[in-house]
Amino acid sequence: MLTGVLFVAALVGAIVFGPLTFVALFALITGLALWEYASVLNEHAEASVNRLITTLAGVYLFLAFAAYTSGYQGAEVFVPYLVTIIYLPIAELYLHNPDPLKNWAYAFAGQLYVALPFSMLCVLGFIGTDAASAPIVPYNYLLPLCIFIFLWTNDTGAYCCGSLLHKRFPAKLFERISPNKSWVGSIGGAVLCLLVAVVLNYSFPDQMTLLQWMGFALTVCVFGTWGDLVESHLKRHLGIKDSGNILPGHGGMLDRFDSSLLAIPATVVYFYTLNMF
């Protein structure tokens, strides 16, 4: 319980306090999640993913997005990241690992599955203006924070409705992957997210319309649920219960951020679709 409270407080505080704490915290989270991802695959999938390069590449990608979206650097900031990506397959030529293709695939998948979604938080935090037309883009904490508010709301609503109504409405959402998730729980989570969207609309009336807030909430709700299922699928394939134990009683970093890994990029797509950037 205490770990969960401290975790939420640290996350909210870092996002709200300012751009430096936001960037510092999520760069750290990106690094820890990638290290954990590579460690789990090396231990349970008979892989030999280069943890150091995979982790450094992902952290650099996040920092590069932060520098570019905030207007402090141009597109050339991504060049060193490309160098690390080129390095990974070339290194396998000299390491004599039994399955180099598996190592490349897992390493590159980590960049797409973990590093890129966290990097997309910078697109939401430094919103709106091309660096060429406005050198410095102001930081706005609201959208990154609301992603996590909706994710936590969805989890709370799903748990409460699922616990109270699962006997009356026992239909499973995705029994093959997650036997405990029910349709009634997912619907309850979505309804609670919509109610929170109404509250946020009245709290921040100048940000977007009520329908846009509700679309935002449903996007996070749906893709957050899929993100949870994707990580559950990964763990079932590897035969493990938790991705790690860095947070006592709460598993690993991937366990804590699994929902966000699909919800964040989906939110970026949603707002670009609305032409808000």
C-alpha positions as CSV (number, residue, x, y, z in Angstrom):
1,M,0.0,0.0,0.0
2,L,2.7,2.5,1.0
3,T,4.8,1.6,-2.1
4,G,1.8,2.4,-4.3
5,V,1.0,5.7,-2.6
6,L,4.7,6.8,-2.8
7,F,4.8,5.7,-6.5
8,V,1.7,7.7,-7.4
9,A,2.9,10.8,-5.4
10,A,6.4,10.7,-7.1
11,L,4.9,10.3,-10.5
12,V,2.3,13.1,-10.1
13,G,4.8,15.4,-8.4
14,A,7.4,15.0,-11.1
15,I,4.9,15.6,-13.9
16,V,3.4,18.7,-12.3
17,F,6.5,20.2,-10.9
18,G,8.1,21.1,-14.2
19,P,9.9,20.0,-17.3
20,L,13.2,19.0,-15.6
21,T,11.6,16.7,-13.1
22,F,9.3,15.3,-15.8
23,V,12.2,14.5,-18.2
24,A,14.5,13.2,-15.4
25,L,11.9,10.8,-14.0
26,F,10.7,9.4,-17.3
27,A,14.3,9.0,-18.6
28,L,15.0,7.0,-15.5
29,I,11.7,5.0,-15.9
30,T,12.6,4.3,-19.6
31,G,16.0,3.0,-18.6
32,L,14.8,0.8,-15.8
33,A,12.0,-0.6,-17.9
34,L,14.3,-1.5,-20.8
35,W,16.9,-3.0,-18.5
36,E,14.2,-5.1,-16.9
37,Y,12.8,-6.0,-20.4
38,A,16.2,-7.2,-21.6
39,S,16.9,-9.1,-18.4
40,V,13.6,-11.0,-18.5
41,L,14.2,-12.0,-22.1
42,N,17.7,-13.1,-21.5
43,E,16.7,-15.2,-18.5
44,H,13.5,-16.7,-19.8
45,A,13.6,-16.6,-23.6
46,E,17.2,-17.9,-24.1
47,A,18.2,-14.6,-25.7
48,S,21.4,-12.6,-25.4
49,V,20.0,-9.1,-25.8
50,N,22.7,-6.4,-25.2
51,R,21.2,-4.8,-22.1
52,L,23.5,-1.9,-21.9
53,I,23.2,-0.7,-25.5
54,T,19.5,-1.4,-25.6
55,T,19.0,0.6,-22.4
56,L,21.3,3.5,-23.3
57,A,19.7,3.7,-26.8
58,G,16.2,3.9,-25.3
59,V,17.1,6.5,-22.7
60,Y,18.8,8.6,-25.4
61,L,15.8,8.4,-27.6
62,F,13.6,9.7,-24.8
63,L,16.1,12.6,-24.1
64,A,16.3,13.3,-27.9
65,F,12.5,13.6,-28.1
66,A,12.5,15.9,-25.1
67,A,15.2,18.2,-26.6
68,Y,13.5,18.2,-30.0
69,T,9.9,18.7,-28.9
70,S,10.9,21.4,-26.4
71,G,12.7,23.3,-29.2
72,Y,16.2,23.1,-27.7
73,Q,17.6,20.9,-30.5
74,G,16.9,20.3,-34.1
75,A,16.4,16.9,-35.8
76,E,20.1,16.2,-35.8
77,V,19.8,15.3,-32.1
78,F,18.5,11.9,-33.3
79,V,21.7,11.0,-35.2
80,P,23.5,9.3,-32.3
81,Y,20.4,7.2,-31.7
82,L,20.7,5.9,-35.2
83,V,24.3,5.0,-34.5
84,T,23.3,2.8,-31.6
85,I,20.6,1.0,-33.7
86,I,23.2,0.4,-36.4
87,Y,25.6,-1.0,-33.8
88,L,23.3,-3.7,-32.5
89,P,23.2,-6.0,-35.6
90,I,26.9,-5.3,-36.5
91,A,27.9,-6.4,-33.0
92,E,26.2,-9.7,-33.5
93,L,28.7,-10.5,-36.3
94,Y,31.5,-10.7,-33.8
95,L,29.7,-12.2,-30.7
96,H,29.1,-15.6,-32.1
97,N,25.7,-15.9,-30.3
98,P,23.7,-19.0,-31.3
99,D,20.6,-17.0,-32.4
100,P,21.6,-13.5,-33.5
101,L,18.3,-12.9,-35.2
102,K,16.4,-13.4,-32.0
103,N,18.7,-10.9,-30.2
104,W,18.1,-8.3,-32.9
105,A,14.4,-8.8,-32.9
106,Y,14.1,-8.5,-29.1
107,A,16.4,-5.5,-29.0
108,F,14.6,-3.6,-31.7
109,A,11.2,-4.7,-30.2
110,G,12.3,-3.1,-26.9
111,Q,12.8,0.2,-28.7
112,L,9.3,0.1,-30.2
113,Y,7.5,-1.4,-27.2
114,V,9.2,0.6,-24.4
115,A,11.4,3.5,-25.5
116,L,9.2,5.0,-28.2
117,P,6.0,5.1,-26.2
118,F,7.7,6.8,-23.2
119,S,9.3,9.2,-25.7
120,M,5.8,10.1,-27.0
121,L,5.1,11.6,-23.6
122,C,7.4,14.5,-24.7
123,V,5.2,15.1,-27.7
124,L,2.3,15.6,-25.3
125,G,4.2,17.5,-22.7
126,F,5.8,20.0,-25.1
127,I,2.7,20.6,-27.2
128,G,2.0,22.3,-30.3
129,T,4.6,24.4,-32.1
130,D,7.3,23.4,-34.6
131,A,10.7,24.2,-33.3
132,A,11.5,26.1,-36.5
133,S,8.8,28.6,-35.9
134,A,9.0,28.9,-32.1
135,P,12.5,28.2,-30.7
136,I,11.3,27.2,-27.2
137,V,8.0,25.3,-26.6
138,P,6.5,25.8,-23.2
139,Y,5.9,22.7,-21.0
140,N,2.3,21.7,-20.3
141,Y,1.8,19.0,-17.7
142,L,-1.9,18.4,-18.2
143,L,-2.0,15.8,-21.0
144,P,0.8,13.5,-19.6
145,L,-0.8,13.7,-16.2
146,C,-4.3,13.0,-17.5
147,I,-3.1,9.8,-19.3
148,F,-2.2,8.4,-15.9
149,I,-5.3,9.7,-14.2
150,F,-7.4,7.9,-16.8
151,L,-5.4,4.7,-16.5
152,W,-5.7,4.7,-12.7
153,T,-9.4,5.5,-13.0
154,N,-9.9,2.7,-15.5
155,D,-8.1,0.2,-13.2
156,T,-10.2,1.3,-10.2
157,G,-13.5,1.2,-12.0
158,A,-12.7,-2.2,-13.6
159,Y,-11.6,-3.7,-10.2
160,C,-14.7,-2.4,-8.3
161,C,-17.3,-3.3,-11.0
162,G,-15.6,-6.6,-11.7
163,S,-15.5,-7.5,-8.0
164,L,-19.1,-6.5,-7.3
165,L,-20.8,-7.8,-10.5
166,H,-18.7,-10.7,-11.8
167,K,-21.1,-13.3,-10.5
168,R,-24.0,-11.8,-12.2
169,F,-22.1,-10.9,-15.4
170,P,-19.4,-13.6,-15.7
171,A,-18.4,-13.1,-19.3
172,K,-14.6,-12.9,-19.6
173,L,-12.9,-10.1,-21.6
174,F,-9.9,-12.2,-22.8
175,E,-9.8,-15.4,-20.8
176,R,-6.9,-17.0,-22.8
177,I,-4.6,-14.2,-21.7
178,S,-6.1,-12.7,-18.5
179,P,-8.7,-14.9,-16.8
180,N,-9.6,-12.3,-14.2
181,K,-10.6,-9.6,-16.6
182,S,-14.4,-9.4,-17.3
183,W,-16.5,-7.4,-19.7
184,V,-18.5,-5.8,-16.8
185,G,-15.2,-4.7,-15.2
186,S,-14.0,-3.1,-18.4
187,I,-17.3,-1.3,-19.0
188,G,-17.2,0.0,-15.4
189,G,-13.7,1.3,-15.9
190,A,-14.8,3.1,-19.1
191,V,-17.8,4.6,-17.5
192,L,-15.8,5.9,-14.6
193,C,-13.2,7.4,-17.0
194,L,-16.0,9.2,-18.8
195,L,-17.2,10.7,-15.5
196,V,-13.7,11.9,-14.7
197,A,-13.5,13.4,-18.2
198,V,-16.6,15.5,-17.4
199,V,-14.9,16.7,-14.2
200,L,-11.7,17.6,-16.1
201,N,-13.7,19.4,-18.7
202,Y,-15.2,21.7,-16.0
203,S,-11.8,22.0,-14.3
204,F,-9.9,22.9,-17.5
205,P,-12.6,24.4,-19.8
206,D,-10.2,26.1,-22.1
207,Q,-8.2,23.0,-23.0
208,M,-10.7,21.1,-25.2
209,T,-14.4,20.4,-25.6
210,L,-16.3,17.9,-23.5
211,L,-16.6,15.5,-26.4
212,Q,-12.8,15.7,-26.9
213,W,-12.2,15.0,-23.3
214,M,-14.5,12.0,-23.5
215,G,-12.7,10.8,-26.6
216,F,-9.4,11.2,-24.8
217,A,-10.7,9.2,-21.9
218,L,-12.0,6.3,-24.0
219,T,-8.8,6.2,-26.0
220,V,-6.7,5.8,-22.9
221,C,-9.2,3.3,-21.5
222,V,-9.3,1.0,-24.5
223,F,-5.7,1.1,-25.4
224,G,-4.6,0.9,-21.8
225,T,-6.6,-2.3,-21.4
226,W,-4.9,-3.7,-24.6
227,G,-1.5,-2.6,-23.2
228,D,-2.2,-4.6,-20.0
229,L,-3.2,-7.7,-22.1
230,V,-0.1,-7.4,-24.3
231,E,2.2,-7.5,-21.3
232,S,0.2,-10.4,-19.8
233,H,0.6,-12.2,-23.1
234,L,4.4,-11.6,-22.9
235,K,4.6,-12.9,-19.3
236,R,2.5,-16.0,-20.1
237,H,4.7,-16.7,-23.1
238,L,7.8,-16.5,-20.8
239,G,6.1,-18.4,-18.0
240,I,6.6,-15.7,-15.3
241,K,4.2,-13.9,-12.9
242,D,5.9,-10.5,-12.7
243,S,8.4,-8.7,-14.9
244,G,10.5,-7.8,-11.9
245,N,10.5,-6.9,-8.2
246,I,11.8,-3.3,-8.2
247,L,8.5,-2.2,-6.5
248,P,7.8,-4.4,-3.5
249,G,4.3,-5.9,-3.8
250,H,3.8,-4.2,-7.2
251,G,6.1,-6.2,-9.5
252,G,8.4,-4.6,-12.0
253,M,8.5,-1.4,-14.1
254,L,6.8,-3.1,-17.0
255,D,4.0,-4.3,-14.6
256,R,3.4,-0.8,-13.5
257,F,3.5,0.9,-16.9
258,D,2.2,-1.9,-19.2
259,S,-1.1,0.0,-19.8
260,S,0.7,3.2,-20.7
261,L,2.9,1.6,-23.4
262,L,-0.1,1.5,-25.8
263,A,-2.2,4.3,-24.3
264,I,0.5,7.0,-24.8
265,P,1.1,6.5,-28.5
266,A,-2.6,6.0,-29.1
267,T,-3.3,9.3,-27.3
268,V,-0.7,11.0,-29.6
269,V,-2.5,9.6,-32.7
270,Y,-5.9,10.7,-31.2
271,F,-4.8,14.3,-30.8
272,Y,-3.1,14.5,-34.1
273,T,-6.3,13.2,-35.6
274,L,-8.1,16.1,-34.0
275,N,-5.5,18.5,-35.4
276,M,-4.8,19.8,-32.0
277,F,-1.0,20.1,-32.6
